[in-house]
Amino acid sequence: MKLVKFSILLLLLTGTFMVRGESDTTSAKLSDFKLPQYDKEGKLIFILYGKGGNSAGINIFLENVLIDLVKSNIKDIDLVKDFQDLKIYPLQESTSNIIAFWKDKPHCTAIITAPLAVFDRSSRTVKGDREIKFRSLFLDIDGEGFDGDYDSKTLHIRKNVRMTVRTQFADMGGSARKSGVGAEDIEKQTNENISK
């Protein structure tokens, strides 16, 4: 069993939720929520989506979570595409489908999904024992069991880690989305790099 650590921009889920649901003095139920999260300066850093969950003390138990990590240059939430019902692609997706997926998401740095997760507000950590999927233009990861720490900016995936790294996108500086470079151009560059 290999332990793999990835230093990626993770997230800090704050403790205040304004969502459709029921609440009492000790817990709150969440359903079909969309929670934008901001840093201390009021800058949007990510949006948390989910189908359900509940808050109990310092822990927030989340179901069918999707986290949209927003690029640092995004100032207005109105520029962000809604991901409430977004379906992510499988790990071994074709290059042309990956380019098509990311083309209309210029605000997004990465997407993280998990069927279940627990966020501890006191230690600012998120964890889960089930599958996790991380998607970005450059790197896709699937695994099982995870521990994320916002303060150290790490995501530790415990086991069954599988990944795809697309160095051809990194070499292009991520310009494929912006310039309209086609999948065939990316594949051609990839094949040239492989044959060297």
SULBEL-V531232 format. One record per run of one state. SS is the DSSP state (a for helix, b for strand, c for the rest). FROM is the first residue (numbers start at 1). LEN is the number of residues. If there is no record, write none. Layout:
ss=SS from=FROM len=LEN
ss=SS from=FROM len=LEN
//
This chain:
ss=c from=1 len=3
ss=b from=4 len=4
ss=c from=8 len=15
ss=b from=23 len=1
ss=c from=24 len=3
ss=b from=27 len=12
ss=c from=39 len=5
ss=b from=44 len=13
ss=c from=57 len=2
ss=b from=59 len=12
ss=c from=71 len=6
ss=a from=77 len=3
ss=c from=80 len=15
ss=a from=95 len=9
ss=c from=104 len=4
ss=b from=108 len=13
ss=c from=121 len=4
ss=b from=125 len=11
ss=c from=136 len=3
ss=b from=139 len=11
ss=c from=150 len=4
ss=b from=154 len=12
ss=c from=166 len=1
ss=a from=167 len=5
ss=c from=172 len=3
ss=a from=175 len=5
ss=c from=180 len=3
ss=a from=183 len=13
ss=c from=196 len=1
//
